[in-house]
Structure formats: C-alpha cells, structure tokens
C-alpha cells in the first residue's frame, strides 16, 4: 500500500489559537508553513500557495486587490513573508489582452514584473497565472504522493471521478504556464461547485474563500485519496514482490562506502559533486522488487520530481546474494558510459533549434538492490532533496502500479521541461559557487581550537566537513555549534582515535557514506609533552610518536585510498609545529614526532603528485587560545621551562616572535584554507609557518 509515516492519514495542523489575530497575508504564511511541514503534502521547494488580499495602493491610497503568491524558488514549509511575490490583480487580468496564444506563452513571464505591487523584489514564479485566474480568494497547489499516484495512472481521469465524484475535477497534462492558468479559470467558471482539480501527471489544486477552508480542503482531499489507495492496495505486493533480500544495515553502509567514491569520481568531471545515501524501508522495498527496473526506466511523472532526479535513475548491477562488489566496481565505467550515451541520445532526439547546450549527462539517482539509493548533486542539501523527491516518485509508482498502469512523463514533455528556456534562465541567475563548493573535508582533532576554526573556515566557503576527535563531549559540542551556524546537511562527526587503525578506516568509510568521498584531509589531532630527556619515559616517547607520527600516517594512508579511487586529486594538510623545524628544550619527544610529520608529508607529496594529491604542512607556534593541548600539564610545564606563570606565557610567546603578535586558531585555519583551495593548486611539499616570525624555523 502507499507508504506514509506509519501509514497514517495526514494530521490537520490548523491551530485556531495560532491563527488568531493574523492578517490575510500572515494567514497565508501560516497555512503555507503547516502544509509544507509534512513532506507527504509536498516536498521541499514543491508546490505553491496564494491569497488575494485587499491592500492600500502606495500611489493612490485606494484599496486594491493584490495577489500574494509564493515566489520563484521558495519552499512553503520554511518561507517567511518576504518569500511571497505580490502583484496587482487588475494588471494580471489585463495581461489576457496581450496573450498571443500557446506558442508564445513563455513571453508572458516577462510581463509579470510590470504587475509588481510595492516594488517587491521577489520574482514571481511560472505558476503565478494558475493562482491569479482561479476565481477564489485562496488557492493551494501541492504534489502529494497520494494524488500524483492517481494523476500518473493510465486511467487517471476515471480514477479521479471514482474517488472524488464532482468534488474534484481533472485536467489533462499541460506544462505549467500561462495557458494552464487559463484552463484552470475556464474549469472553475464551468464547474463552480468543484473544490479543486487533479492535474494529470502533476498534482493537485484546491481553493476556497478563506485560508482555513482552503487548508482543510487540501488536507481532506489528500486523505481521501490516501485512504482509497490504502484500501485498494493493502493486499497487492508492492512492485510485483521482492526478488532480493536487503543486506544488514552495517553491510549496506560498507557497500555504499565502496561505491560512492567510485561513482563520485565519474560524475565530478565538471564540478565536485556531493553524495547522499538512503536505505530507508521505502527505498529498500523498491530496489529489491521484481518490477523496479521497468518502473525506474519509465522515469518520474511530476515535473518537480523530474527536475530534481533527471530523466531516469541508473540501476547498479549489484547482487546482494552474491555480494559481487568487486565485479560491480569493475563494471561501473561501462555502466556509467552507457548511461551518458543514452542521455546524449535522448538530448539529440528531443532538442529544439533554440535548446540550451546539453548539460551534465550523468545520473543523479543510483539504485542498488539490497543496499539502497545514492544521489549526487552539486551540494549536500541538493543531493538529499533529490533523494527525497525520488522517494516521492517511488510512492507514486507504488500507488499507480497497484491500481492501474504507472505512466511516466512522455520523453518529449520531459525534455521540454528540463531544457525549458525559463528554467535555463533561472539556472543562469544562480549565484557563483563558493571556492570550496562540493568539497568534502575530514578534520582530525576537530573538537579543538585549530580543528574547529578550520572547519568553520571550510564550511564558510561551501565545503562539507566530517569532524573527527577522541573527545566525545567536545566533538558533540563543536558539531552542535557548527550545525547551528551552517545547517545540518554539511556537518557530520565521528569518534576516532588516530592510533586505532580500525577506527581510522571506519572514519574514512563514514565520510564516504555521508558525503560521497573526500577531497581535503586535515591531520590536526595532537598532544604535547614536556620533560627533560632523562625524565622522558618510553611510554611518553611512544605516545608522542603514536599520535603525532603513526596517527598522521594512518589517516593519510586511508585518505590516499579514497582519493585514488575517486581520481579527482585532493589536498592533505598536516598541522605540524614550529617545533618540527626548531628544537625546544625539554620537548625531545614532541619535537621529534613533529619533525617526523613534516618528513612524512614530503614523502607523501612525492607519492601523490602523479594523481594530483597535494600534501602540505602548516606550522603553528604558541596557539594558546582554544587549544586542547595547552590545557593542563603542557601549559604548566612550558611555563616552568621558560620561568613564567600561566598568565605570562602567551605574552612571552608574543614578545618572542619577530612580529610581536599572538597567533590564533583562525590564523592557522586561514593557512589550512589556502592549502585546500584552488589558489594553491600548484603547491605541494611545502611548509607554511604561521608563527608570527621565528628565525630558527625559517625553512631556508
């Protein structure tokens, strides 16, 4: 049966107390947010809502009717009032006199800015006429799975009539735009008793005279369809029944960790792509089913689904019973090449004289029997959302194939939407990507001052970051702080001891599953010790070497493996120390281990150069602020060594430097950013001292 959260009907979330005292525009926002709060109503960025509101014209002071409608590219679940476009209704009505017919409907979008009320900068969406010309005060347009399952069925018109009678009408497929707006108006005028309409292969429109009635109608119509589908599909095996069994959760992630860097290397030719893995029950039921391949080949139906997921997914030839992962990896180049050729042929079959050039021919969605679904996109949020849209498509295919024959969008119609000139113009307006967009970084010692500052710097430039640390509490706190600042999509954490080989292997595998692979490896985990050589125990010596030398070797080795699999190059950054170049009294174990780090980096720079893996070193000195190693014994020991107290140590270090300046974690982070970014793409085997000047540490 149709999958919902716990297979339950939608909850009516309208709270009279919360709605009390709100203006018409505020009620529209409230209605929009509670509709978008449930992804069974519409997915992220999908659907739109509107209200026709009486406003005071700023020029005449007279009352005028204004259409408030979700602006282009917004999300009804998270938008605020500034997410709505506002347009004069009398001017929108006047546009009918300029309309030259369906062949010219796209030019009508150019007139919408001339209808703007109060110079609102929010761009109006292509769906604006669909809301404007419905002769009701309030209109909802959503892409509920239950409704699209009906809309994407071969006999969707008959099913709509059977389920809703005269309450909800039906219109055949038509690409969103001005003409469809006129169709909706005509339907409303000819059937004034109707409360909404199902658009074939698209979604649902509902309307009413009040915000609450419109919301209630939308929720009720979806629930009627959900209930009807549930009863009709309860005893029908989903997608023809299972032919594969799912691997265990741990084994699914192990397979994904192997596949994702390999796929990422193939799909990142034009820009670095980020991956997302989904092995929920809904996805596993589909990828394990008999009819998965033929259904997947039909493509998605709803335009919103299609724009996020491409013409069709790629089904990876994995057999969970045989666990043939090596065979699959060997066959990936041919599979991906075949998909690209098929996509290029689709482009050539369907292109028009004025079509934009062919875009990235790689798949967005990858289906793996027994394992789950992988999606790749330009950033983590888009990869996740693309996966969510395909889950919606799975739900649609489940319902439609159980009660009828599922129909994907016709190929030419799909192309016309994907390469729509209006969509192309929207893509051209996208802001330029940040310098680390699509990059994935793993930072050891991520809970410390330098580690967290480096993570913050990378995240601010568009990277995804996996924080690794042995300190569970510190790791959790750092992750929480960065998540609050940059969002949940781009920050992950893994508990890791760099001296534990299995833990290091696991950390790289977790990074691959969460983000698709790795581009930047920052080795920053560290300790510090101070003791005269005769008081340096073997245990203390080995502890320094284990963490500061062996630990750096282990994380580099595993990062190299993933980077070589991807074939995209990469950047390894060692956070070493001035002490690796300049000796310090009473710190032989620490200084020697840091010197080992620096020489290891030189060796790795030689080994990685042929595949574009750069290895460089940042040498800090006396970074006391926020640093974990400057807590406890080390601070006390160094203060004793230099004959000062804890309070005077930082001042002593500042005065000791040539520039007479303190070195902060953010300064080290800036150096780590330099070596991660393309601005240093021709630098490897280098050392960058960030020590405010120390002649003993000069590299030449």
N, C-alpha and C positions, 0 to 999 in steps of 0.2 A: 504494500500500500504506500501512498505518498508519505515521504518522510518529513516530519516536522519535529520540533523539540518535544520529545516524549510523545509524539503523535497526538498532540492535543490541539484543540481549536485555538484561534487567536484570542487573547485577552483584550477586552475593551478597557483601554488605559485612560479614558477621559475622566478626569477628576474635577467635579464641579467647583470645589474649593480652589484648586489651582487655576481654574479658568475664570473665576470670579473677578470682575472689575477690569478685565483686559479689553483693550481696544480691538477693532476688527483686524487690524494688521497684527497685533500681538496674538490674537486667537489663531490667525493663520499660522504664525510661527509655532505656537503651542501644538496645533494639530499636526503640522509637518514633523515636528520633532518626535512626537509619540508614534506617528506612523513609521518613521524611519528608524525607531528604536528596535523594531523587530525585523530581522532580515528575511523573514518569511513574507513580509508585506512587500518590501523592495530592497534590493541590495545597495551597497554603498554607491552613491552618485546616481542611482537609478530613480526614475520617476520624477514627477514634479507636482506641485500644488499651487493653487491660486485663489485669490478672492478679489471681488470687485468692490472697491471701497470709495466712499464719498470723502473727498479731500478739498482743501481750500487752495484754489489756484494762486500761486505766489504773484502773478501779474495782475489778475483782475479782482482777486479777493472773493470770487464767486465759488460756489460748491461745484465740483466737477467729479465725474466718475473716473476712478483710476484702477487699472489692473495691477495688482501685486502678484507676481509670478516668480517662481524660483529661477534664478539667473543661470546663465550658462556655466556648466561645470561644477555646480554646487551639489551638496548632499543634504537631503531633507532631514536626516537624523541628527546632524551636527551643526547645521547652519544657524546663523543669527539673522537679525532683521536686515543687516546690510547685504545679505545674500540674495535678497529679492530684487528683481528688476521692477521698476514702476513705470507705467505707460498710460497716457491719456486714452480712454476708451473711444472718445469721439474720433481721434486721429487713427486709431486702429481700424475703426469702422470705415473711415474714409479711404483706407488702403484698398478696399474692394474695387474702387473705381480705377485703380492703377494696375490691377491684376490682368496680365495678358494671356493667361492660360497656363496649363500644367507644364508646358515646355519651358516656361520662363519663371516657374515658381521660386527658384533659388534667388532670383533678384529681389524678391520681396524682403529677404533678410536685411538687405541694405537700407530699406526704408525704416526699419524698427528704431534705430537711434533717433530719427526725426520725431518719434512719438514719445520720447522720454519725458517723464514728469520730474520736475525739480532737479534737472541736470544729473540725475542718478548715474554714476559711472558704471554700475553693474550691467554687464552685457546681457541682453535678452536672448533666450535660447530659441532654437529652431521650433520648439513646441509652443511658443507663445500664441500663434493663431488658434491652436487647438483649444486653449483656455479662453481666449478672448471671445471666440464666436459661439461658445456654448452659452445659451441664454439663461444662465443660472448664476447666482452670486458666488457660489463656492464650487470648486472643481478639484478632484484628486485624480492623478494618473499614476498607477503603480504597476509593478511587474511581479505580482505574487506567483509563486510556483504553481499553486493550485489552478489559478486562472490561465497561466500560459500552457499548462498541461492540456487544458481544453482548447486553447487558441491554436496550439501546434498539432492538434489531431486532424486526421484526414477529413473527418466529418464534423469539424468544429462548429459549424453553423447549427447543425441538428442537435449536437450535444448542448450547446448554449441554450437552445429553445427547450430541450428536455429538462435541463436543470433549473432554469430561471423563468420559463414562460415568457410573458410580456414585460416582466420587470426589467430585464436586461436585454438590450439588443445586440446585434452583431454586424460588423463591417468587414469586408474582405481586406486582404493585405494591401497596404499602401504605405510607402516610405513616409516617415514623419515630415511635415512641411505645411505649406500654405494650403495646398489642395485638400489635404486631410482635414484641416481646420474647417474648410467649407463643407466637407462631407459630414463632419460632426454637427455643424449647425443645421444642415438640412435634416439629418436624422432627428435631432431634438424638436424641430418645428413640426415634423411629420408625425412624431410619436411622443407627444408632450407628457404622457403618463410614465414613460420609461425613466428609470433612475440611473441608468448607466449603459455602457456598451462594451462588449468584448471586441478588441481589435485582433483580427486573425494574425497569428504568429508574433503577437506583440505584447498585449497586456490589457489593462482594464481602465476605463474612465468611469467615474461616478460623479454625481453632482447633487446639490441641494441648495436651499435658500439660507441655511445657517451653517456655521462652522461645525457645530456639534452634529447636526443631522447628516452633513456630508461625511464626517468621520465615522459615525455609526453605520452609515450605509456601506462605506468601503469595507469596514471590518466584517459586517454581516454577510456581504456578498462573497468575500473570500472564504468565510467559514462555511457558507452553504456549499460552495464548490469543494472545499476540503472534506466536508462530511460526505458528500455524494461520492467523491473519488475513494474515500476510505472504505465505504460500504461496497463499492463495485470492485475494488482491488484486493480486499482482505485475503482472499483465498487464491490469488493469482501469483505464481512465483515471479519475483522481480527479474526482469530482463531475461526470461527463459530459464532461470535457475542457475545455480552455481556449478562451475566446472573446475574451479581452482579453490584451494584452501589457503587462507592467509597464513603467512609466517608469524612467529611470535613478535610482539612489539619490539623487542631488542633486535631480533634478526631483520625486521623491516628497516629499522634505522641503520643497521650495518650495511644492508644492500643500498639504501639511499646514499649513505656516506661514500660508497664506491662509485655510484652512478653520477651523482650531482657534479663533482669537479670535472668529470669527463665530458658531460653534456655542456657544462658551463664553458669549457674551452672552445667547443664548436660554435656556440651561439653568441660569443662575445667578440666577433670579428669587428663590428662597427663601434661598439661601446661595451664597457664592462657590465655584465648582467648579474642580477642577484636572484637567488633561488628561494623557493618555499616548498616545504614538504607537508603533505596532508594524508594521513592514514586513518581518517575517521571511519566509522561504521558505514556511513552512506557511500563514501568513496570505495571502500573495500568491497561492498556488495556489488558495485558496478564493475570494477576492474576484474572481479572473479567470475563474472556472469558469462553465460553462453553467447548472449546477443550483444555483448559490449562492443566488439569490433564493428559489426554492421551499423549499430546505432551511432557510434562515435564518428564513423565515416560520413554520416548524413549531416554532420555539423549542428550548430545551435540554431535556434529559431528567433528568439527575441533579439532585436538589434543591439540592445545594451550588452547582452551576453556575448554576442558575436564580436563586437568591437574590442572586448577585453580578452577574448580567447582565440581569435583568429578563425580561419575557415574550418579547421578541424584539428583534433589533437594528434599526436604521434603515439602509437601503441608500441611500447618497448617489448622486444621479444624475450621477456624473462619467463621462465617456467619455475614456479615455486616448488614443484615436486622434485625437480632435478637440481634446483639451486645453481643454474648454469650462468653464474655471474661473469666468469671469465669469457665464456662464449659470447655473452651479450656485449661486454666491453669491446671485444674484438670486432663485433658486428656493428657497433654504433656508427662508425664513419659511413658505412654503406647505407644504413637506415636513415641517417640524417641527410645524406646526399640525395637519397630518393625522395625524401620529403621536400627538400628545396626544389628539386626538379619538378615535382608535382605542383608546388606552389607557383613556380615560374610559368608552367603551362597554363594554370588557372588564370594568372595575370594576362598572358597573351590571348587567351580565349575571350576574356571579358573586357579588356581595356577599351577606352574610347580615345578619340583623337586628342582630347584635352586632359586625359587622365594624368595624375602625378606619376613620377617615376616609381618603379617597383620598390617597395620598402623591404625591410628585413624578411627574407624568405624562411627563416627558422620557425619552428613550432613554439608556441607559448606553453602549451599543456602537454605533459608526458604521462601516460597511463601505464602502470606496471602491475601486472597480475600478481596477487598475493602480497603486494607491498604497498601500493597506494598511488598517489598522484604528485608529480613535481611540476611546478610552474616557474618560469623565468621571465623577468621583466627588468626594466631599467633601474628600479629601486625595490626595496623590500616591501613597501606598502602596496605597490602596484602588483608585485608578484603574488602577495597574499590575496589581494582583492580579485585578481584574475582567477585564482583558485576558488574563491568564494562564488564567483559568477559561474564557474563550471560546475560547482556543486548544485547551484540553482538549475543549471541545464540538466544535470543528472536527475534531479527531482522531476523536472518537466518530462524528460524521456520516460521515466518510470510510470508516471501517471498516464501519459498519452499512449504509450505502447501497451499498457494494460487494458485500456478501454477502447482503443482504436489503433490506427497506424500512426506512428510519430512522423511528422514532416519537418525536416529542417528548412531553413530559408533557401529558396532557389538560388543557384550559384550566381546568376547574373545580378539578382537583387542583393545578394551578399556583397558582391564586388562593388556594386553601386554605392553601398553604404560605406564599405571600408575605404574606398577611394573617392568618396564624395568630396567635391571641392570645398564645401563648407567645413568638413572635418579636417581637410588638409590645412585650411586657413587657421583653424583652431590649433593644430599642431605647430604651425609656424609662429603662433603667438606665445608658445610656451617659453618660459624663461630659460636662459642658458644654464646648462648643468653646472653644479659646483665642481671644484677642482678634484675632489675625491668621490664624485658620484659613481655609484656602482662598485666601489672598492670595499673589500672586507678585510678587517684588521683583527688580529689576535694579540692581546697585550698581556704579558705575564707581569706579576706584581701590580695588577690592575687596581687594587684597592688602596695603593699608596699614593703619596702626593704626586710623584712624577707620572705614575701609571694613569691616575685619574685625570690629571691635567692633559696628558697626551690623548686619552680617549675623548675628552671634551673638545680638543682641537680637531681631531679627525671627524668627529660627529658634526661639528660646525661646518665642515667642508663637504658633508654629504656621505660620509662613509658609514658602514655598519661595523659595530665593534663587539667582539667577544672578550669580556674581561675574565682573566684567569688569576686566581690567587689561592693561597693556602689558608688565608684568614677568612673564615666563613662569615663572621659578623661584619667585618669591614667590606667584604665583597658584596654582601646584601645591601649595605648602606650606600655604597658607591653606585651600584646598579640602580637603586631606587632614585638617587639624586639625578643621575643622568637620564633615566627614563622620564622623570618628571619634566626635564628640560627639553628632551629631544623626541620623546614618544616611545611607545612600547615596541614598535616594529624594529628599531635599529640597534637595540642594546640587548645583549644576552650575557650570561655569566656561567662559568664552570669552575667548580672547586678543583684545584690542581696543585700537586706538589711537583715541582720541576725535576726533582730527583727520582721520581717514581715513573719508570718507563711506561707502564700500562696507563697511568693517569695522563701522561703526555699524549700518547696515542689516542686515548679517548677524547681529549680536549680538541685535537685536530679533527676527529671524526664528528664531534658535536658541532664544530664550526662549519663543517661541510654540510651537515644536515640542516642547520639553522639558516645558513646564508648561501650555500652552494659551493663554497670553496674558500680560498684565502689569497689575498694579494699582498698584505703587509703583515710581517711578523716582527713584533717589538719584544725583544728579550730584555726585561727590566727587573725581574724578580731578583731580590738581593738580600744579603745580610752584611754586617760589618763587625769586625772584631779587632780588639787592640790588646796586644800583650808583647812584652819583650820576647825575643826568640827563645830564651831559656825557659820561659814560662808558657810557651805555646805548646799545648798538648797535641798529640797525634789526632785526637778526636776533633780539636778545634781546627787543625790544619785540614783534615779531610772534610769537615763540614763546609769550610770556605770553598774547597775545590769541588765538592759535590754540587753545591748550589750555583756557584758563580762560573764554573767551567763546564762540568758534566751536564748541568741543567741547561746551559745555553746550547751545548751540543745536541741534546735530546730534542729540544723544541725546534732547532734549526733542521735537524735531520727529517723530522716529520713534516715540517713546513715545505722543505725541498720536495718531498714525495708528492705532496698535493700540487705544488706549483708546477712540477714537471708533468703531472697528469693533465693539468689544465692547458699547458703550453702557452701561457699568456705572460711569462716573465713574473716579476714580483720584486718586492723590496723587503730585505731583512735588516732590521736596525738593532744593534746592540747598544744598550745603555751601559757603558763601562764606567770608567772613572779616571780622573786625572792621575790617580794613584797607579794606574796601569802603565803610565809613562814616567812618572816622577816618584821616586821612593819616599816613603814616610817612616819616621821612627816608630817602633813598637807596633807594626802592622804588616809583618812579613807575609802572613798567610793571606790576608786580604789583598795586598798589593800584587802578590804572585798570581793569585787567581784572576785578578782583573787584567794582568798582563797576558794571561792565557786566553782570556776572552778576546782581546784585541788581535792576537795572532790567529786565533780560530777564525775570526772574521776575515782576515786576509786570505786564509786558505779557502774559505767558502766563496769568497769573491772570485777566486780562480775557477772553482768548480761550477759556479752558477752562471758565469758570463755567457757561455755558449747558448743558453736558453733564456737569456735576458733577466736572470735573477741577480739583482744588485745587493750587495752586502756592505753596509757602512756602520761606523761607530760614532756615537755621541759620548763625549767625555765630560760629565759634570764635575763640579767640585763644590763641596760645602753647601749642599742644598738642604738646609735645616728645616725650612718651613714645610710642614705637611709630610715629611719623610718618615716612614716607619723605622728605618734603620737608625735614625737619630733620636729614637726613644730609648730610655732605659740605660743599659750598661755602656753602649758605644758612646753616647753623649758624655757620660760621666768619665769614661776612660780617656777620650780625646781632650776633655777639659783638663784632666790631670796631667796628661802628656805635655800640654802647652802652658801649664801653670796658670790657669784661669778658672773661673767658675762657669756654670752653665749659661748664665745670663750674658757673660762676656765673650763666649766662644764665637757667636755669629759676628759680633763686632770685630773680633780678632781676625776672623777669616776675611771680612770685608776690607779691613785695612791692609791685610797681607796681599791682596790682589793688586795687580798693576792699575786697574781702572777704578779701584776703591768702590766697588759696587757689590751688593749682595746678589747671589744667584738664586732664582726662584723656580719652582716646578714648571711654571708657564714658559720660562726661558728654555728649559730642556724640551718641553713639548713642541716649541717652535722649531727646534733643530730636528726633532723626530718627524715633524710635518715636512720639513724641507726634503729629507731623505725619502719620504713616502710619495711625495708629489712628483709630477712630470717635470717640474723645474729642475730636478736633479737627475733626469733620466740618463745623463751621460756620466754619472758619478758612481764609482764602485771601488771598494777597497780603501775608502777614505776615512779620515778621523776628523771630527769637528769638535774642538774644545769649546765648552761653554762654562768657563771658569773665571770670568772677569779678568783674565790675564795671569798666567803663571809661567815664567820663563823656563822653569825646569820641565814643563810639559810641552814646550814647543816641539812639533814633530820633525822640524828640520833646523 
